[in-house]
Amino acid sequence: MKKSIVLLVLCLINTALLAQNKKPNILIIITDQQNAKMMSSAGNEWLETPNMDKLAMKGMRFEKAYVTNPVCSPSRFSLFTGQYPTAIGMRHNASKLDIPALQKIIPNAMGHAFANAGYETYYGGKSHLPGGRNDVSTYGFETFISKDERDDLAKESAAILLDRNSDKPFLMALNFINPHDICYEAIRHFPPNNRPPAEVPIPLLEAIAIPDSISEKDFMAKYVPPLPANFEPTSPEPSAIYDLKALHSFTIDARENWTEKDWRMHRYAYHRLTERVDVQIGMVLDALESSPFANNTIVVFTSDHGEMSASHRLEHKTVFYEESSNIPLVVWYKGMANAHSVDKENIISNGLDLFPTLCELAGVSRPENLPGISFAALLNGQKYKYSPREYLFMENELGFMIRGDNLKYTLYDNGDEMLIDLAKDPGELINLAEVPVYLDRKEKLKRQLKAHIEKASH
């Protein structure tokens, strides 16, 4: 009898150990054009995001998370390869690519790395990946869930989580479109005979509708966010920013002709679109919670870039301002040591750091030559093992940016410079590039940035 009990206990122990050693599933949820402030758990009182908030409250939220390039395709390339977009000559969505460099990087993309480690790989929603826009298998994803980027993506991925019957671990990347529909708000203001060939999505039209049951005055006072504190342009503003607006005349129209109501309604619609995608995320998270995979899945929530949302009288993205480049990043898994926490200290690059972090957490071989830093130690409560980056670098079609501590320096292709002291000026209203007391520190950052540009171009 005693022997039977001992054998039973040993069996249970071995089963527990096997469960612990089983590779974790990974669920990555990516929104489009959501800046870090667009969660109620981040302190935004003008929207309700209960599903994002629930995940953030359970897991670890990083306040200083940034993209490599605040535009869709370059940022997504980084997220799924762990490389800077300039590694393939990419600085905007329509860049001419360095195809040999792309072909060298693709075999080591996230999907391939995890598929080679025995994972089933799923991808759904917006792709917009260079070289794989119409075929995500190029990036190692075997199953394409849905071309829909909205409700159907949520429903179909939820069904897979509930019905899936496989012993293999999975990597699932879900790419929702909203709150990206806000892009069409500026386009919507064009006269019909001069409007770009883009249909305004129904969700945006619904988001900007004022209910009949309330007067416009009361509606604006009660429900519509005020203008941001940094509504005015940076002084002096680099000419490169105006040059960017000149490429898209609707952005000039917005800055020069929009009324306060126009800007506030733009912000209102942006908040409503974010709430809409929160509902879709909730469908997926509810399904995961009800599935057999709930206790062995790493969940990541982030975005490809932000949205200016009236800051500096700008809408859209691309620029290096915080609203455009600082994005949400939340990680949760059952049993994580640093659950229920917010990291306000460490600067994370979601495009560079997420891939090596997931490799470390899952026990998957990390591809060579990834420039990112795994932050698994922060999740595991082992801060002493984490080596924080000294500098954060970003790229866009206008130039390059470096951030060290609280100083943020941009060198534009046309020679313009911008230097911001985020500690004293979090709204980025004062360009300190020519202020004498900052010149030595600016030159140090400039040297570091030029060295990075030189390295990235080879």
C-alpha positions as a Markdown table, in Angstrom:
| # | Residue | x | y | z |
|---|---|---|---|---|
| 1 | Met | 0.0 | 0.0 | 0.0 |
| 2 | Lys | 2.8 | 2.4 | 1.0 |
| 3 | Lys | 4.7 | 1.5 | -2.2 |
| 4 | Ser | 1.6 | 2.4 | -4.2 |
| 5 | Ile | 1.2 | 5.7 | -2.5 |
| 6 | Val | 4.9 | 6.5 | -3.1 |
| 7 | Leu | 4.6 | 5.6 | -6.8 |
| 8 | Leu | 1.5 | 7.8 | -7.1 |
| 9 | Val | 3.2 | 10.8 | -5.5 |
| 10 | Leu | 6.2 | 10.3 | -7.8 |
| 11 | Cys | 3.9 | 10.2 | -10.8 |
| 12 | Leu | 2.2 | 13.4 | -9.7 |
| 13 | Ile | 5.5 | 15.1 | -9.2 |
| 14 | Asn | 6.7 | 14.1 | -12.6 |
| 15 | Thr | 3.5 | 15.2 | -14.2 |
| 16 | Ala | 3.9 | 18.6 | -12.5 |
| 17 | Leu | 7.4 | 18.9 | -13.7 |
| 18 | Leu | 6.4 | 18.0 | -17.3 |
| 19 | Ala | 3.8 | 20.7 | -17.1 |
| 20 | Gln | 6.3 | 23.2 | -15.9 |
| 21 | Asn | 8.8 | 22.2 | -18.6 |
| 22 | Lys | 6.3 | 22.3 | -21.4 |
| 23 | Lys | 7.0 | 25.2 | -23.8 |
| 24 | Pro | 4.5 | 28.1 | -23.2 |
| 25 | Asn | 2.1 | 29.3 | -25.9 |
| 26 | Ile | 2.4 | 32.8 | -27.0 |
| 27 | Leu | -0.4 | 35.2 | -27.9 |
| 28 | Ile | 0.6 | 38.6 | -29.3 |
| 29 | Ile | -2.1 | 41.2 | -29.7 |
| 30 | Ile | -1.1 | 44.3 | -31.8 |
| 31 | Thr | -3.3 | 47.3 | -32.3 |
| 32 | Asp | -2.7 | 50.0 | -35.0 |
| 33 | Gln | -2.0 | 53.6 | -34.1 |
| 34 | Gln | -2.5 | 53.4 | -30.4 |
| 35 | Asn | -0.3 | 55.6 | -28.3 |
| 36 | Ala | 0.6 | 54.8 | -24.7 |
| 37 | Lys | -1.9 | 57.2 | -23.2 |
| 38 | Met | -4.9 | 55.5 | -24.8 |
| 39 | Met | -5.7 | 53.2 | -21.9 |
| 40 | Ser | -7.8 | 54.1 | -18.8 |
| 41 | Ser | -5.2 | 52.2 | -16.7 |
| 42 | Ala | -2.6 | 54.7 | -18.0 |
| 43 | Gly | -4.6 | 57.5 | -16.5 |
| 44 | Asn | -6.8 | 58.5 | -19.4 |
| 45 | Glu | -10.2 | 59.5 | -18.0 |
| 46 | Trp | -11.8 | 60.1 | -21.4 |
| 47 | Leu | -12.2 | 56.4 | -22.4 |
| 48 | Glu | -12.9 | 53.0 | -21.0 |
| 49 | Thr | -10.7 | 50.1 | -21.9 |
| 50 | Pro | -11.6 | 47.4 | -19.4 |
| 51 | Asn | -10.0 | 44.5 | -21.3 |
| 52 | Met | -6.6 | 46.2 | -21.9 |
| 53 | Asp | -6.8 | 47.3 | -18.2 |
| 54 | Lys | -7.5 | 43.9 | -16.9 |
| 55 | Leu | -4.5 | 42.5 | -18.7 |
| 56 | Ala | -2.4 | 45.4 | -17.5 |
| 57 | Met | -3.5 | 44.9 | -13.9 |
| 58 | Lys | -2.7 | 41.2 | -14.1 |
| 59 | Gly | 0.7 | 41.6 | -15.8 |
| 60 | Met | 3.4 | 44.2 | -16.2 |
| 61 | Arg | 3.0 | 47.4 | -18.1 |
| 62 | Phe | 5.9 | 49.3 | -19.4 |
| 63 | Glu | 5.5 | 53.1 | -19.5 |
| 64 | Lys | 8.6 | 53.8 | -21.6 |
| 65 | Ala | 8.0 | 51.5 | -24.5 |
| 66 | Tyr | 8.8 | 52.8 | -28.0 |
| 67 | Val | 8.8 | 51.7 | -31.6 |
| 68 | Thr | 11.8 | 51.6 | -34.0 |
| 69 | Asn | 10.0 | 53.7 | -36.6 |
| 70 | Pro | 6.5 | 55.3 | -36.0 |
| 71 | Val | 5.0 | 54.1 | -39.2 |
| 72 | Cys | 3.1 | 50.8 | -39.9 |
| 73 | Ser | 5.3 | 48.7 | -42.2 |
| 74 | Pro | 8.7 | 49.5 | -40.8 |
| 75 | Ser | 7.5 | 49.0 | -37.2 |
| 76 | Arg | 5.9 | 45.7 | -38.0 |
| 77 | Phe | 9.0 | 44.5 | -39.8 |
| 78 | Ser | 10.9 | 45.2 | -36.5 |
| 79 | Leu | 8.3 | 43.5 | -34.4 |
| 80 | Phe | 8.5 | 40.2 | -36.3 |
| 81 | Thr | 12.3 | 40.2 | -37.1 |
| 82 | Gly | 13.9 | 42.1 | -34.2 |
| 83 | Gln | 15.8 | 44.3 | -36.6 |
| 84 | Tyr | 15.9 | 48.0 | -37.4 |
| 85 | Pro | 14.0 | 48.8 | -40.6 |
| 86 | Thr | 17.1 | 50.5 | -42.1 |
| 87 | Ala | 18.6 | 47.0 | -42.1 |
| 88 | Ile | 16.6 | 46.5 | -45.3 |
| 89 | Gly | 16.7 | 50.2 | -46.4 |
| 90 | Met | 13.2 | 50.9 | -45.1 |
| 91 | Arg | 12.3 | 54.3 | -43.7 |
| 92 | His | 8.7 | 54.6 | -44.7 |
| 93 | Asn | 5.8 | 52.4 | -46.0 |
| 94 | Ala | 6.8 | 52.7 | -49.6 |
| 95 | Ser | 10.6 | 52.5 | -49.4 |
| 96 | Lys | 12.5 | 50.7 | -52.0 |
| 97 | Leu | 13.8 | 47.7 | -50.2 |
| 98 | Asp | 17.3 | 46.1 | -50.1 |
| 99 | Ile | 16.0 | 42.7 | -51.2 |
| 100 | Pro | 19.2 | 40.7 | -50.6 |
| 101 | Ala | 19.3 | 42.1 | -47.0 |
| 102 | Leu | 15.6 | 41.2 | -46.6 |
| 103 | Gln | 16.2 | 37.7 | -47.9 |
| 104 | Lys | 19.0 | 37.2 | -45.4 |
| 105 | Ile | 16.9 | 38.4 | -42.4 |
| 106 | Ile | 13.6 | 36.6 | -43.2 |
| 107 | Pro | 14.7 | 33.0 | -42.4 |
| 108 | Asn | 15.4 | 34.2 | -38.9 |
| 109 | Ala | 12.1 | 36.0 | -38.4 |
| 110 | Met | 10.0 | 35.3 | -35.3 |
| 111 | Gly | 7.6 | 32.9 | -37.1 |
| 112 | His | 10.4 | 30.8 | -38.4 |
| 113 | Ala | 12.3 | 30.7 | -35.1 |
| 114 | Phe | 9.3 | 29.4 | -33.2 |
| 115 | Ala | 8.2 | 27.0 | -36.0 |
| 116 | Asn | 11.6 | 25.5 | -36.0 |
| 117 | Ala | 11.3 | 25.0 | -32.2 |
| 118 | Gly | 8.1 | 23.0 | -32.7 |
| 119 | Tyr | 5.5 | 25.7 | -32.5 |
| 120 | Glu | 2.3 | 25.9 | -34.6 |
| 121 | Thr | 2.3 | 29.5 | -35.9 |
| 122 | Tyr | -0.8 | 31.6 | -36.6 |
| 123 | Tyr | -1.2 | 35.1 | -38.0 |
| 124 | Gly | -4.4 | 37.1 | -38.3 |
| 125 | Gly | -5.4 | 40.6 | -39.5 |
| 126 | Lys | -3.3 | 43.4 | -40.9 |
| 127 | Ser | 0.0 | 42.1 | -42.3 |
| 128 | His | 1.7 | 45.1 | -44.0 |
| 129 | Leu | 5.0 | 43.3 | -43.8 |
| 130 | Pro | 7.7 | 44.1 | -46.4 |
| 131 | Gly | 8.1 | 41.1 | -48.7 |
| 132 | Gly | 5.2 | 39.3 | -47.1 |
| 133 | Arg | 2.3 | 41.7 | -47.4 |
| 134 | Asn | 0.1 | 39.1 | -49.1 |
| 135 | Asp | 1.8 | 35.9 | -47.8 |
| 136 | Val | 2.8 | 35.9 | -44.1 |
| 137 | Ser | 4.2 | 32.4 | -44.5 |
| 138 | Thr | 7.3 | 34.3 | -45.7 |
| 139 | Tyr | 7.8 | 35.3 | -42.1 |
| 140 | Gly | 7.2 | 31.7 | -40.8 |
| 141 | Phe | 3.5 | 31.8 | -40.0 |
| 142 | Glu | 1.8 | 28.6 | -41.2 |
| 143 | Thr | -1.8 | 29.5 | -40.7 |
| 144 | Phe | -3.5 | 32.7 | -41.7 |
| 145 | Ile | -6.5 | 33.2 | -39.5 |
| 146 | Ser | -8.4 | 36.0 | -41.1 |
| 147 | Lys | -7.9 | 38.9 | -43.5 |
| 148 | Asp | -10.5 | 40.8 | -41.5 |
| 149 | Glu | -8.9 | 43.2 | -39.1 |
| 150 | Arg | -11.9 | 43.8 | -36.9 |
| 151 | Asp | -14.7 | 41.7 | -35.3 |
| 152 | Asp | -14.2 | 38.6 | -37.5 |
| 153 | Leu | -10.5 | 38.4 | -36.5 |
| 154 | Ala | -11.6 | 38.4 | -32.9 |
| 155 | Lys | -14.3 | 35.8 | -33.5 |
| 156 | Glu | -12.2 | 33.4 | -35.6 |
| 157 | Ser | -9.1 | 33.6 | -33.3 |
| 158 | Ala | -11.4 | 33.0 | -30.3 |
| 159 | Ala | -12.8 | 30.0 | -32.0 |
| 160 | Ile | -9.4 | 28.6 | -32.6 |
| 161 | Leu | -8.4 | 29.0 | -29.0 |
| 162 | Leu | -11.6 | 27.3 | -27.8 |
| 163 | Asp | -11.6 | 24.4 | -30.3 |
| 164 | Arg | -7.9 | 23.8 | -30.9 |
| 165 | Asn | -6.8 | 20.2 | -30.2 |
| 166 | Ser | -3.0 | 19.9 | -30.5 |
| 167 | Asp | -0.2 | 19.0 | -28.2 |
| 168 | Lys | 2.1 | 21.4 | -29.9 |
| 169 | Pro | 2.6 | 24.9 | -28.4 |
| 170 | Phe | 1.4 | 27.8 | -30.5 |
| 171 | Leu | 2.5 | 31.3 | -31.4 |
| 172 | Met | -0.4 | 33.5 | -32.4 |
| 173 | Ala | -0.1 | 37.1 | -33.7 |
| 174 | Leu | -3.3 | 39.0 | -34.0 |
| 175 | Asn | -3.2 | 42.4 | -35.7 |
| 176 | Phe | -6.2 | 44.6 | -35.2 |
| 177 | Ile | -6.7 | 47.7 | -37.4 |
| 178 | Asn | -8.1 | 50.1 | -34.9 |
| 179 | Pro | -7.8 | 52.8 | -33.7 |
| 180 | His | -6.1 | 53.4 | -37.1 |
| 181 | Asp | -9.4 | 54.4 | -38.7 |
| 182 | Ile | -8.7 | 57.8 | -37.2 |
| 183 | Cys | -6.4 | 58.4 | -40.2 |
| 184 | Tyr | -9.5 | 58.9 | -42.3 |
| 185 | Glu | -10.8 | 61.8 | -40.2 |
| 186 | Ala | -8.5 | 64.3 | -41.9 |
| 187 | Ile | -9.2 | 62.8 | -45.3 |
| 188 | Arg | -12.9 | 63.1 | -44.6 |
| 189 | His | -12.6 | 66.9 | -44.5 |
| 190 | Phe | -11.5 | 67.1 | -48.1 |
| 191 | Pro | -14.0 | 68.4 | -50.7 |
| 192 | Pro | -15.4 | 65.4 | -52.6 |
| 193 | Asn | -13.8 | 66.5 | -55.9 |
| 194 | Asn | -10.4 | 66.6 | -54.2 |
| 195 | Arg | -10.6 | 63.7 | -51.8 |
| 196 | Pro | -7.9 | 60.9 | -51.9 |
| 197 | Pro | -9.2 | 57.6 | -53.2 |
| 198 | Ala | -10.0 | 56.1 | -49.8 |
| 199 | Glu | -13.3 | 55.1 | -48.3 |
| 200 | Val | -14.1 | 56.4 | -44.9 |
| 201 | Pro | -14.7 | 53.3 | -42.7 |
| 202 | Ile | -18.2 | 52.9 | -41.1 |
| 203 | Pro | -16.6 | 52.7 | -37.6 |
| 204 | Leu | -15.2 | 56.2 | -37.9 |
| 205 | Leu | -18.5 | 57.6 | -39.1 |
| 206 | Glu | -20.2 | 56.0 | -36.1 |
| 207 | Ala | -17.5 | 57.2 | -33.7 |
| 208 | Ile | -18.0 | 60.9 | -34.7 |
| 209 | Ala | -21.8 | 60.9 | -34.6 |
| 210 | Ile | -23.3 | 63.1 | -32.0 |
| 211 | Pro | -26.4 | 61.5 | -30.4 |
| 212 | Asp | -29.8 | 63.2 | -31.1 |
| 213 | Ser | -30.6 | 62.9 | -27.4 |
| 214 | Ile | -28.2 | 65.7 | -26.3 |
| 215 | Ser | -27.3 | 69.2 | -27.4 |
| 216 | Glu | -24.0 | 69.8 | -29.1 |
| 217 | Lys | -23.0 | 72.2 | -26.4 |
| 218 | Asp | -23.6 | 69.6 | -23.6 |
| 219 | Phe | -22.1 | 66.8 | -25.6 |
| 220 | Met | -18.9 | 68.7 | -26.2 |
| 221 | Ala | -18.7 | 69.7 | -22.5 |
| 222 | Lys | -19.4 | 66.2 | -21.1 |
| 223 | Tyr | -18.0 | 63.7 | -23.5 |
| 224 | Val | -15.4 | 65.3 | -25.8 |
| 225 | Pro | -11.7 | 65.5 | -24.6 |
| 226 | Pro | -10.2 | 69.0 | -24.3 |
| 227 | Leu | -7.3 | 70.1 | -26.4 |
| 228 | Pro | -4.0 | 68.6 | -25.1 |
| 229 | Ala | -1.7 | 70.8 | -23.0 |
| 230 | Asn | 0.9 | 70.7 | -25.8 |
| 231 | Phe | -1.5 | 71.7 | -28.6 |
| 232 | Glu | 0.9 | 74.4 | -29.9 |
| 233 | Pro | 3.8 | 73.5 | -32.2 |
| 234 | Thr | 7.3 | 73.2 | -30.8 |
| 235 | Ser | 9.3 | 76.4 | -30.8 |
| 236 | Pro | 11.3 | 76.6 | -32.9 |
| 237 | Glu | 9.8 | 73.8 | -35.0 |
| 238 | Pro | 12.2 | 72.1 | -37.4 |
| 239 | Ser | 11.3 | 72.8 | -41.1 |
| 240 | Ala | 11.5 | 69.0 | -41.7 |
| 241 | Ile | 8.2 | 68.6 | -39.9 |
| 242 | Tyr | 6.5 | 71.1 | -42.3 |
| 243 | Asp | 8.2 | 69.3 | -45.2 |
| 244 | Leu | 6.5 | 66.1 | -44.0 |
| 245 | Lys | 3.1 | 67.7 | -43.9 |
| 246 | Ala | 3.7 | 69.1 | -47.4 |
| 247 | Leu | 3.8 | 65.5 | -48.6 |
| 248 | His | 0.2 | 65.0 | -47.4 |
| 249 | Ser | -1.8 | 68.2 | -47.9 |
| 250 | Phe | -4.6 | 67.1 | -45.6 |
| 251 | Thr | -2.2 | 67.4 | -42.6 |
| 252 | Ile | -1.5 | 71.1 | -43.6 |
| 253 | Asp | -5.2 | 71.6 | -44.0 |
| 254 | Ala | -5.8 | 70.3 | -40.5 |
| 255 | Arg | -3.1 | 72.5 | -38.9 |
| 256 | Glu | -4.2 | 75.6 | -40.7 |
| 257 | Asn | -7.9 | 75.3 | -41.0 |
| 258 | Trp | -9.3 | 73.1 | -38.3 |
| 259 | Thr | -11.3 | 74.7 | -35.5 |
| 260 | Glu | -11.0 | 73.8 | -31.9 |
| 261 | Lys | -14.2 | 71.7 | -32.3 |
| 262 | Asp | -12.6 | 69.9 | -35.3 |
| 263 | Trp | -9.5 | 69.0 | -33.2 |
| 264 | Arg | -11.6 | 67.9 | -30.2 |
| 265 | Met | -13.9 | 65.8 | -32.3 |
| 266 | His | -10.9 | 64.2 | -33.8 |
| 267 | Arg | -9.7 | 63.3 | -30.3 |
| 268 | Tyr | -13.2 | 62.1 | -29.4 |
| 269 | Ala | -13.3 | 59.7 | -32.4 |
| 270 | Tyr | -9.8 | 58.4 | -31.6 |
| 271 | His | -11.0 | 57.5 | -28.1 |
| 272 | Arg | -14.1 | 55.8 | -29.4 |
| 273 | Leu | -12.1 | 53.7 | -31.9 |
| 274 | Thr | -9.8 | 52.6 | -29.2 |
| 275 | Glu | -12.8 | 51.5 | -27.1 |
| 276 | Arg | -14.0 | 49.5 | -30.1 |
| 277 | Val | -10.8 | 47.5 | -30.5 |
| 278 | Asp | -10.8 | 47.0 | -26.7 |
| 279 | Val | -14.0 | 45.0 | -27.1 |
| 280 | Gln | -12.4 | 42.9 | -29.8 |
| 281 | Ile | -9.4 | 42.2 | -27.6 |
| 282 | Gly | -11.8 | 41.2 | -24.8 |
| 283 | Met | -13.4 | 38.6 | -27.0 |
| 284 | Val | -9.9 | 37.0 | -27.5 |
| 285 | Leu | -8.9 | 37.2 | -23.9 |
| 286 | Asp | -12.2 | 35.8 | -22.7 |
| 287 | Ala | -11.7 | 32.8 | -25.1 |
| 288 | Leu | -8.2 | 32.3 | -23.8 |
| 289 | Glu | -9.4 | 32.3 | -20.2 |
| 290 | Ser | -12.0 | 29.6 | -21.1 |
| 291 | Ser | -9.5 | 27.5 | -23.0 |
| 292 | Pro | -7.2 | 24.7 | -21.9 |
| 293 | Phe | -4.3 | 27.1 | -22.7 |
| 294 | Ala | -5.0 | 29.8 | -20.1 |
| 295 | Asn | -2.4 | 28.6 | -17.6 |
| 296 | Asn | 0.4 | 28.2 | -20.1 |
| 297 | Thr | 0.2 | 31.2 | -22.4 |
| 298 | Ile | 2.3 | 34.3 | -22.5 |
| 299 | Val | 0.1 | 37.3 | -23.5 |
| 300 | Val | 1.7 | 40.4 | -25.1 |
| 301 | Phe | -0.2 | 43.5 | -25.9 |
| 302 | Thr | 1.3 | 46.4 | -27.9 |
| 303 | Ser | 0.9 | 48.7 | -30.9 |
| 304 | Asp | 2.9 | 49.5 | -34.1 |
| 305 | His | 3.0 | 53.2 | -33.4 |
| 306 | Gly | 0.9 | 56.0 | -31.9 |
| 307 | Glu | -1.1 | 59.0 | -33.1 |
| 308 | Met | -0.5 | 62.7 | -32.5 |
| 309 | Ser | -4.1 | 63.3 | -31.6 |
| 310 | Ala | -3.9 | 67.2 | -31.8 |
| 311 | Ser | -0.5 | 67.5 | -30.0 |
| 312 | His | 1.5 | 70.2 | -31.8 |
| 313 | Arg | -1.5 | 70.7 | -34.0 |
| 314 | Leu | -0.7 | 67.4 | -35.7 |
| 315 | Glu | -2.7 | 64.2 | -36.5 |
| 316 | His | -1.4 | 60.9 | -38.0 |
| 317 | Lys | 2.1 | 59.6 | -36.9 |
| 318 | Thr | 5.6 | 59.4 | -38.4 |
| 319 | Val | 7.2 | 62.1 | -36.2 |
| 320 | Phe | 9.3 | 61.3 | -33.1 |
| 321 | Tyr | 7.1 | 63.1 | -30.6 |
| 322 | Glu | 6.0 | 60.9 | -27.7 |
| 323 | Glu | 2.4 | 60.7 | -28.9 |
| 324 | Ser | 3.6 | 59.1 | -32.1 |
| 325 | Ser | 6.4 | 56.9 | -30.8 |
| 326 | Asn | 5.5 | 55.9 | -27.2 |
| 327 | Ile | 3.2 | 52.9 | -27.3 |
| 328 | Pro | 1.5 | 50.5 | -24.9 |
| 329 | Leu | 3.4 | 47.4 | -23.9 |
| 330 | Val | 1.9 | 44.8 | -21.5 |
| 331 | Val | 3.1 | 41.3 | -20.8 |
| 332 | Trp | 1.3 | 38.7 | -18.7 |
| 333 | Tyr | 1.6 | 35.0 | -18.0 |
| 334 | Lys | 0.5 | 32.9 | -15.0 |
| 335 | Gly | 3.0 | 32.8 | -12.2 |
| 336 | Met | 5.1 | 35.7 | -13.4 |
| 337 | Ala | 7.1 | 37.2 | -10.5 |
| 338 | Asn | 6.5 | 40.8 | -11.4 |
| 339 | Ala | 2.7 | 40.6 | -12.0 |
| 340 | His | 0.5 | 43.5 | -11.0 |
| 341 | Ser | 3.2 | 46.1 | -11.7 |
| 342 | Val | 4.2 | 49.1 | -13.8 |
| 343 | Asp | 7.7 | 49.7 | -15.0 |
| 344 | Lys | 8.3 | 53.5 | -15.2 |
| 345 | Glu | 12.1 | 53.3 | -15.4 |
| 346 | Asn | 13.4 | 51.1 | -18.2 |
| 347 | Ile | 13.3 | 52.2 | -21.9 |
| 348 | Ile | 12.1 | 49.3 | -24.0 |
| 349 | Ser | 12.0 | 49.0 | -27.8 |
| 350 | Asn | 9.1 | 46.8 | -28.7 |
| 351 | Gly | 10.4 | 46.1 | -32.2 |
| 352 | Leu | 13.9 | 45.1 | -31.0 |
| 353 | Asp | 13.4 | 43.7 | -27.5 |
| 354 | Leu | 10.2 | 41.6 | -27.7 |
| 355 | Phe | 11.5 | 38.9 | -30.0 |
| 356 | Pro | 14.6 | 38.0 | -27.8 |
| 357 | Thr | 12.4 | 38.3 | -24.7 |
| 358 | Leu | 10.0 | 35.7 | -26.0 |
| 359 | Cys | 12.8 | 33.4 | -27.1 |
| 360 | Glu | 14.2 | 33.5 | -23.5 |
| 361 | Leu | 10.9 | 33.0 | -21.8 |
| 362 | Ala | 10.0 | 30.1 | -24.2 |
| 363 | Gly | 13.4 | 28.4 | -24.2 |
| 364 | Val | 13.7 | 29.0 | -28.0 |
| 365 | Ser | 17.1 | 29.6 | -29.6 |
| 366 | Arg | 17.6 | 33.3 | -30.1 |
| 367 | Pro | 18.7 | 34.0 | -33.7 |
| 368 | Glu | 22.1 | 35.5 | -34.1 |
| 369 | Asn | 22.7 | 39.3 | -34.6 |
| 370 | Leu | 19.5 | 40.5 | -32.9 |
| 371 | Pro | 20.3 | 44.0 | -31.6 |
| 372 | Gly | 17.6 | 44.0 | -29.0 |
| 373 | Ile | 17.8 | 43.4 | -25.2 |
| 374 | Ser | 15.7 | 40.7 | -23.6 |
| 375 | Phe | 13.6 | 42.1 | -20.7 |
| 376 | Ala | 12.7 | 38.6 | -19.4 |
| 377 | Ala | 14.6 | 39.3 | -16.2 |
| 378 | Leu | 12.3 | 42.3 | -15.4 |
| 379 | Leu | 9.2 | 40.1 | -15.8 |
| 380 | Asn | 10.8 | 37.4 | -13.6 |
| 381 | Gly | 11.6 | 39.8 | -10.8 |
| 382 | Gln | 15.4 | 39.5 | -11.5 |
| 383 | Lys | 16.1 | 43.2 | -12.2 |
| 384 | Tyr | 19.8 | 42.6 | -11.2 |
| 385 | Lys | 20.2 | 40.4 | -14.3 |
| 386 | Tyr | 18.8 | 43.1 | -16.7 |
| 387 | Ser | 21.2 | 45.3 | -18.6 |
| 388 | Pro | 19.3 | 48.5 | -19.4 |
| 389 | Arg | 20.1 | 50.2 | -22.7 |
| 390 | Glu | 22.1 | 53.4 | -22.5 |
| 391 | Tyr | 20.5 | 54.9 | -25.7 |
| 392 | Leu | 17.3 | 54.4 | -27.6 |
| 393 | Phe | 17.4 | 54.9 | -31.4 |
| 394 | Met | 14.5 | 55.6 | -33.7 |
| 395 | Glu | 14.3 | 56.1 | -37.5 |
| 396 | Asn | 11.7 | 57.7 | -39.8 |
| 397 | Glu | 11.6 | 59.1 | -43.3 |
| 398 | Leu | 12.8 | 62.5 | -42.0 |
| 399 | Gly | 15.8 | 61.5 | -40.0 |
| 400 | Phe | 17.1 | 59.7 | -36.9 |
| 401 | Met | 16.6 | 60.1 | -33.2 |
| 402 | Ile | 18.5 | 59.2 | -30.1 |
| 403 | Arg | 17.3 | 59.3 | -26.5 |
| 404 | Gly | 19.6 | 59.1 | -23.5 |
| 405 | Asp | 18.1 | 59.4 | -20.1 |
| 406 | Asn | 15.7 | 62.4 | -20.5 |
| 407 | Leu | 17.4 | 64.1 | -23.4 |
| 408 | Lys | 16.0 | 63.4 | -26.9 |
| 409 | Tyr | 18.0 | 64.5 | -29.9 |
| 410 | Thr | 16.9 | 64.4 | -33.6 |
| 411 | Leu | 19.1 | 64.9 | -36.6 |
| 412 | Tyr | 17.0 | 65.4 | -39.7 |
| 413 | Asp | 18.2 | 64.6 | -43.2 |
| 414 | Asn | 18.0 | 68.3 | -44.2 |
| 415 | Gly | 20.4 | 69.2 | -41.3 |
| 416 | Asp | 17.7 | 70.4 | -38.9 |
| 417 | Glu | 18.1 | 69.5 | -35.3 |
| 418 | Met | 15.8 | 69.2 | -32.3 |
| 419 | Leu | 16.8 | 68.7 | -28.7 |
| 420 | Ile | 14.1 | 68.1 | -26.0 |
| 421 | Asp | 14.6 | 67.8 | -22.2 |
| 422 | Leu | 11.8 | 65.5 | -21.3 |
| 423 | Ala | 12.4 | 65.9 | -17.6 |
| 424 | Lys | 11.6 | 69.7 | -17.8 |
| 425 | Asp | 9.5 | 69.7 | -20.9 |
| 426 | Pro | 7.4 | 66.5 | -21.2 |
| 427 | Gly | 5.1 | 68.2 | -23.8 |
| 428 | Glu | 8.1 | 68.8 | -26.1 |
| 429 | Leu | 7.3 | 72.4 | -26.6 |
| 430 | Ile | 10.8 | 73.9 | -26.5 |
| 431 | Asn | 13.5 | 73.0 | -29.0 |
| 432 | Leu | 16.9 | 73.4 | -27.1 |
| 433 | Ala | 19.1 | 72.5 | -30.0 |
| 434 | Glu | 20.8 | 76.0 | -30.1 |
| 435 | Val | 20.6 | 76.7 | -26.3 |
| 436 | Pro | 24.3 | 77.2 | -25.2 |
| 437 | Val | 24.0 | 75.3 | -21.9 |
| 438 | Tyr | 22.9 | 72.2 | -23.7 |
| 439 | Leu | 25.4 | 72.2 | -26.6 |
| 440 | Asp | 28.0 | 69.8 | -25.0 |
| 441 | Arg | 25.3 | 67.3 | -24.2 |
| 442 | Lys | 23.8 | 67.7 | -27.7 |
| 443 | Glu | 27.1 | 67.1 | -29.4 |
| 444 | Lys | 27.7 | 63.9 | -27.3 |
| 445 | Leu | 24.3 | 62.6 | -28.4 |
| 446 | Lys | 25.0 | 63.7 | -32.0 |
| 447 | Arg | 28.2 | 61.7 | -32.1 |
| 448 | Gln | 26.5 | 58.6 | -30.7 |
| 449 | Leu | 23.7 | 59.0 | -33.2 |
| 450 | Lys | 26.0 | 59.3 | -36.2 |
| 451 | Ala | 27.9 | 56.2 | -35.1 |
| 452 | His | 24.6 | 54.3 | -34.9 |
| 453 | Ile | 23.6 | 55.6 | -38.4 |
| 454 | Glu | 26.9 | 54.5 | -39.8 |
| 455 | Lys | 26.6 | 51.1 | -38.2 |
| 456 | Ala | 23.0 | 50.6 | -39.3 |
| 457 | Ser | 23.8 | 51.5 | -42.9 |
| 458 | His | 26.3 | 48.5 | -43.3 |
